[in-house]
Amino acid sequence: MSAIGAPPTPALKGRDTADRVFGALGSELRRQILGAVASQPKTVSAIARELGLRPASVRYHVSLLARHHLVEEVRVLATGSAGRPPVAYQAASHVAVPGFPVRHFDLLAGAALQTLVDAVGPEEATRRLREKGREVALAMAAAWDEQANPAEWTPEAFERVVLGRYFREFGIATQVISRGPNALGYRFFTCPFLELAERMPDLVCDSLDRGFHEGIDALLGGVRTERLECMGHGSPYCEYRMTWAAGTLGRVRKVSDG
């Protein structure tokens, strides 16, 4: 099933809009629906089956989420079906829920990155950002290891602990697309830094993000992550493939060992 693209979601501005959006997210049921459509478009009936709800109830809550630009309406093309494509809904990729006054941290971050480039040049800025990405990965992975305490970092453990818990808490909607005893493939459909990544993909995606995954790989031990698609470079999602080298599974590799 593939989706026919929807127009970009308009930015949410103003205190009145913010109050209404926070009200839309004040329902646990609507938050569940938003999570259900975070990784791929789904019809009302599909959402109802997944969450065990009545379609009429789902339709009401989806319409409210759509009214506040938290979900987008798309048409899905079902293989082998005739007639008009059914309507489906997906989480809006550029949605922002502002506080008051409205924050623009992406502008501050963009200015800081540009200042770094102006001060040291693009090549040195790339090197420093890549190293900073590794440092961030070191700190985060050490926390994952201490809190989750897996016996070993297998593909299954990484999917369960990192993708299923910590990345989700960070606001990243993931979908695992392939699993194996020595490999894991997954996609990101939301990015906390998307607007900045679209403006400066060489710095955010090719430097910080690259260093971040290199740091995770080094700490897991014998793991190599490849980025196959990137939202900052125009793809509808970020796609990664992790491969564990032969002989690295079956032994304990604690990321806090450094």
C-alpha positions as CSV (number, residue, x, y, z in Angstrom):
1,M,0.0,0.0,0.0
2,S,1.5,3.3,-1.0
3,A,0.3,6.9,-0.3
4,I,-0.4,9.7,-2.6
5,G,1.4,12.7,-1.1
6,A,-0.5,15.4,0.8
7,P,0.5,19.2,0.8
8,P,2.9,20.3,3.6
9,T,1.3,21.0,7.0
10,P,1.1,24.7,7.7
11,A,2.9,26.0,10.8
12,L,0.9,26.4,13.9
13,K,1.1,29.9,15.3
14,G,-0.4,31.9,18.1
15,R,-1.6,31.3,21.6
16,D,-5.1,30.5,20.7
17,T,-3.9,27.9,18.2
18,A,-1.5,26.4,20.8
19,D,-4.3,26.2,23.4
20,R,-6.5,24.3,20.9
21,V,-3.7,21.9,19.9
22,F,-2.9,21.1,23.5
23,G,-6.6,20.4,24.0
24,A,-6.5,18.0,21.0
25,L,-3.6,16.2,22.6
26,G,-5.2,16.2,26.0
27,S,-7.1,12.9,25.2
28,E,-5.2,9.7,25.8
29,L,-7.2,8.1,23.0
30,R,-6.1,10.8,20.5
31,R,-2.5,10.3,21.5
32,Q,-2.9,6.6,20.9
33,I,-4.3,7.3,17.4
34,L,-1.5,9.7,16.7
35,G,1.0,7.0,17.6
36,A,-0.8,4.5,15.4
37,V,-0.3,6.6,12.3
38,A,3.2,7.8,13.1
39,S,5.0,5.3,10.9
40,Q,2.6,4.8,8.0
41,P,-0.8,5.9,6.7
42,K,-3.8,4.0,8.0
43,T,-7.5,4.1,7.3
44,V,-10.1,4.6,10.0
45,S,-11.0,0.9,9.9
46,A,-7.3,-0.1,10.3
47,I,-6.8,2.2,13.3
48,A,-10.0,0.9,14.8
49,R,-8.8,-2.8,14.5
50,E,-5.4,-2.0,15.9
51,L,-6.7,-0.1,18.9
52,G,-9.8,-2.1,19.5
53,L,-12.2,0.8,19.0
54,R,-15.4,1.5,17.1
55,P,-14.8,3.1,13.7
56,A,-17.2,5.9,14.5
57,S,-15.2,6.9,17.5
58,V,-11.9,6.8,15.6
59,R,-13.4,8.9,12.8
60,Y,-14.5,11.6,15.3
61,H,-11.0,11.8,17.0
62,V,-9.1,11.7,13.7
63,S,-11.2,14.5,12.3
64,L,-10.3,16.6,15.4
65,L,-6.6,15.8,15.0
66,A,-6.8,16.7,11.3
67,R,-8.5,20.0,12.1
68,H,-5.5,21.0,14.2
69,H,-3.0,19.8,11.5
70,L,-1.7,17.0,13.7
71,V,-2.5,14.4,11.1
72,E,-2.7,14.6,7.3
73,E,-5.2,13.0,4.9
74,V,-3.7,10.9,2.1
75,R,-5.1,8.5,-0.5
76,V,-3.7,5.0,-0.4
77,L,-3.3,2.8,-3.4
78,A,-4.2,-0.8,-2.6
79,T,-2.8,-3.4,-4.9
80,G,-5.4,-5.1,-7.1
81,S,-8.3,-2.9,-6.1
82,A,-10.5,-0.9,-8.4
83,G,-12.3,2.4,-7.8
84,R,-11.4,5.4,-5.8
85,P,-8.5,4.9,-3.3
86,P,-9.6,4.9,0.3
87,V,-8.7,7.8,2.6
88,A,-6.0,7.2,5.1
89,Y,-4.3,9.4,7.8
90,Q,-0.7,9.8,8.8
91,A,1.0,12.0,11.4
92,A,2.1,15.3,10.1
93,S,5.9,15.4,9.7
94,H,6.3,19.1,10.2
95,V,3.8,19.7,13.0
96,A,4.9,21.9,15.9
97,V,3.0,22.4,19.1
98,P,4.3,25.8,20.3
99,G,4.3,27.2,23.8
100,F,3.7,30.9,24.4
101,P,5.5,32.9,23.2
102,V,6.3,30.8,20.2
103,R,9.9,29.3,20.3
104,H,12.1,29.2,17.3
105,F,15.0,27.1,18.5
106,D,15.7,25.9,14.9
107,L,16.7,29.5,14.0
108,L,19.1,29.7,17.0
109,A,20.6,26.3,16.1
110,G,21.0,27.3,12.4
111,A,22.7,30.5,13.4
112,A,25.1,28.6,15.7
113,L,25.9,26.1,13.0
114,Q,26.6,28.9,10.5
115,T,28.7,30.7,13.0
116,L,30.8,27.5,13.4
117,V,31.3,27.2,9.6
118,D,32.2,30.9,9.3
119,A,34.7,30.6,12.2
120,V,36.6,27.4,11.2
121,G,35.6,26.6,7.7
122,P,33.2,23.9,6.3
123,E,35.7,21.0,6.5
124,E,36.7,21.6,10.1
125,A,33.1,22.3,11.1
126,T,32.1,18.9,9.5
127,R,34.9,17.1,11.5
128,R,33.9,18.8,14.8
129,L,30.2,18.1,14.4
130,R,30.9,14.5,13.5
131,E,32.9,14.1,16.6
132,K,30.2,15.8,18.7
133,G,27.7,13.3,17.3
134,R,30.0,10.5,18.6
135,E,30.2,12.1,22.0
136,V,26.4,12.4,22.2
137,A,26.1,8.7,21.2
138,L,28.6,7.7,24.0
139,A,26.5,9.5,26.6
140,M,23.1,8.2,25.4
141,A,24.3,4.6,24.9
142,A,25.8,4.5,28.3
143,A,22.5,5.6,29.8
144,W,20.6,2.9,27.7
145,D,23.0,0.3,29.0
146,E,22.7,1.3,32.6
147,Q,19.0,1.6,32.6
148,A,18.0,-1.4,30.4
149,N,20.9,-3.6,31.3
150,P,20.6,-6.1,28.4
151,A,22.7,-9.2,28.7
152,E,24.1,-8.4,25.3
153,W,23.3,-5.9,22.5
154,T,21.8,-8.2,19.9
155,P,19.6,-6.9,17.1
156,E,16.6,-8.0,19.1
157,A,17.8,-6.1,22.2
158,F,18.5,-3.0,20.1
159,E,15.0,-3.1,18.6
160,R,13.3,-3.6,21.9
161,V,15.4,-1.2,24.0
162,V,16.5,1.6,21.7
163,L,13.9,1.7,18.9
164,G,10.9,0.6,20.9
165,R,11.6,2.7,24.0
166,Y,14.3,5.4,23.9
167,F,13.9,6.7,20.3
168,R,10.1,6.7,20.8
169,E,10.5,8.8,24.0
170,F,12.7,11.2,22.0
171,G,9.8,11.7,19.5
172,I,11.1,9.5,16.8
173,A,8.5,7.1,15.2
174,T,10.3,4.0,13.9
175,Q,9.3,1.0,11.8
176,V,11.4,-2.1,11.6
177,I,11.5,-3.3,8.0
178,S,13.8,-6.3,8.3
179,R,15.1,-8.6,11.0
180,G,17.8,-11.2,11.1
181,P,20.1,-12.9,13.6
182,N,22.9,-10.5,12.6
183,A,21.1,-7.6,11.0
184,L,18.3,-5.0,11.6
185,G,16.8,-2.6,9.2
186,Y,14.6,0.3,10.3
187,R,13.1,3.6,9.2
188,F,12.5,6.9,10.9
189,F,9.3,8.8,10.0
190,T,9.7,11.7,12.3
191,C,12.8,13.8,13.1
192,P,13.1,16.3,16.0
193,F,15.5,18.3,13.8
194,L,13.8,18.0,10.5
195,E,13.5,21.7,9.6
196,L,17.1,22.3,10.4
197,A,18.2,19.1,8.6
198,E,16.4,20.2,5.5
199,R,18.2,23.6,5.5
200,M,21.7,22.2,6.4
201,P,21.7,18.5,5.6
202,D,25.5,18.4,5.2
203,L,26.0,19.5,8.8
204,V,23.0,17.9,10.6
205,C,22.7,14.7,8.6
206,D,26.1,14.0,7.1
207,S,28.1,15.2,10.1
208,L,26.1,15.0,13.4
209,D,23.9,12.1,12.5
210,R,26.7,10.2,10.9
211,G,28.9,10.6,13.9
212,F,26.0,9.7,16.2
213,H,25.6,6.3,14.5
214,E,29.3,5.7,14.4
215,G,29.4,6.2,18.1
216,I,26.6,3.7,18.7
217,D,28.4,1.2,16.4
218,A,31.7,1.5,18.3
219,L,30.1,1.0,21.6
220,L,27.9,-1.9,20.6
221,G,31.0,-3.6,19.2
222,G,31.4,-5.1,15.8
223,V,28.3,-3.3,14.4
224,R,28.2,-1.2,11.2
225,T,25.3,1.1,10.4
226,E,24.5,2.3,6.9
227,R,22.1,5.1,6.2
228,L,20.3,4.3,3.0
229,E,17.7,7.2,2.9
230,C,17.5,10.6,4.5
231,M,14.7,13.0,5.2
232,G,17.1,15.9,5.2
233,H,18.1,15.1,1.7
234,G,14.5,14.9,0.5
235,S,13.4,11.3,1.2
236,P,10.1,10.6,2.9
237,Y,11.9,8.8,5.7
238,C,15.4,8.0,7.1
239,E,16.4,4.4,6.6
240,Y,19.2,2.5,8.3
241,R,20.6,-0.9,8.1
242,M,22.7,-2.4,11.0
243,T,24.9,-5.4,10.5
244,W,26.6,-7.3,13.3
245,A,30.0,-8.8,12.3
246,A,30.5,-12.5,12.5
247,G,31.6,-13.6,15.9
248,T,30.4,-10.5,17.8
249,L,27.1,-12.1,19.0
250,G,27.0,-14.4,21.9
251,R,29.5,-12.4,23.9
252,V,28.6,-9.6,26.3
253,R,29.4,-6.2,25.1
254,K,28.4,-3.5,27.6
255,V,28.3,-0.1,26.1
256,S,29.4,1.5,29.3
257,D,32.8,-0.2,29.0
258,G,33.7,2.5,26.5
